[in-house]
Amino acid sequence: MSVMNQLPFERPIYELEEQLKKIEQEPNPTPNTKDAIRNMRLEITRMKREIFENLDAWDTCKVARHAERPQTLDYLELVFDEFVELHGDKAIGDDRAILTGLAKLDGQKVMFVGQQKGRTLKERTECYYGCAHPEGYRKALSKMKMAEKFGIPVICLIDTPGAYPGIKAEEQGISYNIAINLREMSLLKTPIICVVIGEGGSGGAIGIGVGDHISVLQYAYYSVITAEGCAGILWKDVKYAKEAANALKFTSQNLLELGIIDEVIPEPLGGAHRDHRQMATALKASLSANLKHLTSISKDQLVDNRYEKFRKIGKFHETLEVETA
């Protein structure tokens, strides 16, 4: 991995791995060399576990944004058997920030909807860094409606810092289109599984995030706003992003404890960017199990359960003030 892509808290791990690589390449290893290799491997594993089990919310955010973290297109290749992309919103155009199409998962046909950030500058420019315009959400909803018509389950992969924040998107009604998606997804009579694979920021995420089963990868985050956006509002300075991240409670474990999500999907030791295939295997197992369960539930019951699920999110306390003479 390029040094530029290494996170600060990861560097000791990579340095030790580089030392191990050099020792392993030595010709005619002695018994002492073999013991050193064995001990170094154990130390690397221990170091990975210790570092990643103690990440704070801001460090988790950095892992979720890692340049080499698997993206939607990676999972399409590693998890699904087939994929036929469906383009356009039948109004303006084809938003590349959201990919839609028919796919197969263990022989089960599904409608796939996923946000794509891109890796190279050219790809990221085409995908708007994963920030969709109104046409992206219209495209996603039209394909979900098609899935409902033909009784096909929907799988949504979420990975965006938020919807596109430009003037053009505002003029074309980005907030309205997201609101329409929330309403219509809550009523779709077909199973919907949503997984946050990286960033799950603001309305950009929830615009394809209303589902029967909501999962978050271990080092992903799901939040009403990015840490930088929150810091800018509350402290008027993005340098307080770390404090904002801790206050937002947006890590997978926080979300599970608060009842906002249904499942945390474990990542490989050291994060999903260390082993794409292992991460894809865990994601596929989760999708297959939940798909099997949800397809056994009647359509009307799915909608009722979905409604109750989202109504239960959030807590409030009522107190009665007693007037004193």
N, C-alpha and C positions, 0 to 999 in steps of 0.2 A: 504494500500500500504506500502511496506517495506520502511523504512527510507532511505535505500541505493538508492532506485529508485526515491526519491523525489529530484526535482531540487531545487537549493538554493532559487529562487524567489517564489517557491510554498510552502515552509515550513510554512510561516505564515497562509496559508489557511488550511493546514493539522492540524496544532496546534489548530486552532479555531474549526475545525470539530471534533477533539478529545474531546475538552471541551464540545461541543454540545452533543456528544454521551453520555458522562458521565451524563450530566444534564437530558437527555431524559430517561436514565435508572433509575432515582430516582423514588422510589415508592411514590404514593399519591402526585402528583405535586400540588403546590399551584397556585393561580392566578398569583402571582409574578413570579413563575417559568415558567408558560406558556408564560408570556410576555417576559421573558428573552430568551426563546427558539425562539420565533418569531423574536425578534430583532437580535439574533445571526444568524439566517438563512438569514435575510436580509443583515447583515454585510458580511457574507460569499459570497453571490451573488455579492455584491458591490465590494468586494476585488478581486474576480475572474475577474470581468469585467475590473476593473482598471488595474490590473497587466497584463492581456493578451492583452488588447488594446494598451499597451505601451511597448511591447516587442521590443527590437532592433533585428538586423539581427542575431547576435551571439546567443541570447537567443532563437530565432526562430529555429535556427539550432539545439540547444539542445533539443527542443521539438520534432523536426522531428526525432531525434535519441532516443527518450525516450524508455526505456527498456520495458514498458508496452503498447506502442503504437500498435494499431492493424496492423497486417501484412497481406500479401497476403492470407495465409491460413485462417485467420480469416474472411476476406471478402468473400472468397469462400464459407464458411459455412453460413455466415449471409446474403449475397446478392443474391447468385445464387441458383437455385432450384436443379440442378443436376450438377455433374462434373465427367467426365471420363478422367483420365489422359492419355496422349500420351507421350511415352518416346523416347529418343534417337535421334541422328543426322544422323544415317545411315553411320557413318564414324568412330568415336572414341568411343563415349559412351553417357551416360545420365548425363548431368550437372544438379545437384540438385539446383543450384542457380537460375535457371529459370524453372518454372512450365508451362507446356502447356497441353491443353486438350479441349475437347468439353464440353460446359456448356449450361445451359438454364437460361435466364433472362426474367421473366414474360411470359414464353412460347416460347420466341424467341431463337432459337439455335444460339450460338456464339462460336467463337474460342477464348479461353482464353489464354493469355500469361502474366505471372507475375513473378517478382523477389522476392525471398524468402530469408530472412536473417537467420531465426531460432531464438529460444529463449535460449535453454539450450546450454551448451558448445558443446555437441555432435551434436546437430542440426546445430549450427553455423559452426562447422568444416565440416560437410557434405555439407553445402550450401556455404562454403567459405565466410561467412558473407555477402552474397548477391552479391559477385563479380564473375561474370560469366567468363568462359573460352571460347575459340573459338567455342567449340562444343555446348555451350549454345546458342550462337547466330545463329549457323547453325540449331539447333533444332527449335528455335523460327521461323526462316524464312521458314523452310520446312513446319511447321504447318500453317503458314499464307498463303503459296502457296496452300496448301490443301483447306483452307477456300475460297480462290479466285476461285478455280476450282469448288467448290460446291455452290458458292454464299452465303457464310456465313460471317457475319460481324466479325470483330476482336476487342477484348478489351484487352488493355495492361495496367497492373498496374506496375508502376515504383517505385522501392525502393532500391537504391544501392548507395554506395559512389563512385563507379566507376568500370570499368572492372578489372579483376584479374591482378595484377601488376607483377606476377612472370615471371621468365625466360622461363619456359615451355610455358606459354601463348604467350609470344613474339615470341618464336621459331616457334610456330604453326600458327602465323599470326593473332593475335587478332585484330590489327588495320585494317587489310585487311578485316576480316570478318565483323567488324562493318561497314566499308565503303560499303561493298556489301549489308548489310541490309538497309543502308540509301538509296541506289539506288533502290533496289527492292521494298521496302515499298512505295517509292514515286510513283511507277508505278502500285501498286496492284489495281485491279479493284473490290474492295469491301470496304465497310465502315470501317474505323479504328478510334477507340476512345482510347486516351492515357490519363492516370491519374497518376500524381505523388502523391503517398500516404504518402511518408516520405522523404527520400533523393533522389535527382535526380542529381547525380554527373557525370560529364564528359561524355566521349563516352560510358561508361557503361550504362548510362540512354538513350542517344539518339539512341543507337543501337536498341531499341524497341520503340522509341519515335516519329517516323514520322507518323502523323495521320491527319485525317480531323478535329478532335476536340481535343484540348489539354486542360486538366484541371489540377489544382493543389489544393490540400487541403490547407486550410487557413494557417496552421502552418508547411507546408512542404516547401522545397526549391528546386530550379532547377538551376543548375549552370554548367559552363564550367569546373570548378575545385572546390574541397573542399576548405573551408576557410584555413585549415591547409596547404594544398598544395600550395595555393596562397601565404600565409605568408612565407613559406619556400623558394619560388622563389624570391619574391620581397624584403623581409626583412631578409632572411637567418635564420629565427627563428620562430618556431610555436607559440611562445608567443604573436605574433602579429596577431593571428587568428581573434580576435575581430575586429581589424581595417580592415583586409582583407574581413571579412564578410560584413561589412558596405560598402566597396568599390565595392564589386561584384554586389550589387543590385539584389540579388537572391531570395528575399521573394516573396510570391504570389502577393502582392499588387504592388511591383516593376515590376514584370513580366507582370502583366495586363496593367499597365500604359505604358510599353514599347512595347506592342503589340505582345509579344512573346507567350502568352497563350490566350485562349478564355474565360476561366471561373475560378473563385475561388470558391471552394465548402466550405461553412462555416462549422466549426467544433463546437462540443458542447462547452458550456462555460467551460473554463479550459483545453481545448484540447481534441483530440480524445481518448487519453489514459484514460480519466475520464469516458467515456461512449461509449463502442464499438458499441452497438446496435443503438444508436442515430446516430453515425457517419455512420454506414452501411446504415441506412435508407436514409440519405442525399445523400450518394454516389449512391445508387440504383435509387433514383429519378432522379439524373443527368444523369446517364447512360441510363435509360429508355427514357427520353425525347430526348436526343441527338441521340439515336439509331433510334427512330421513325422518326426524321427529316432526318437523313442521308440515311436511307433506301428508302426514297422517291425520292432521286436524282439519275439520270442515272449514269451508271458506268463511261462513258467517261467524264461526267461533274465532277464527284468526283475527277478524276485524274487531270483534268485541275484546279479545285479549290485548290487542295492540292499543286500543283506546284506554283500557284500564292501566296498562303498563305505563303509558306516558302521563296519565292523570296522577299516578302515585309518586312521580318524581318531584322532589322538593319537600321541605318540611317547614311548618310555621307554628308559632306558639301564640295562644290567645291568653290574655290576662284580664282580669276584671278589676278595674280601679274602684276602690271603696272610698267614698267621700267621708271625710272626718269633720265633725262639727268644730 
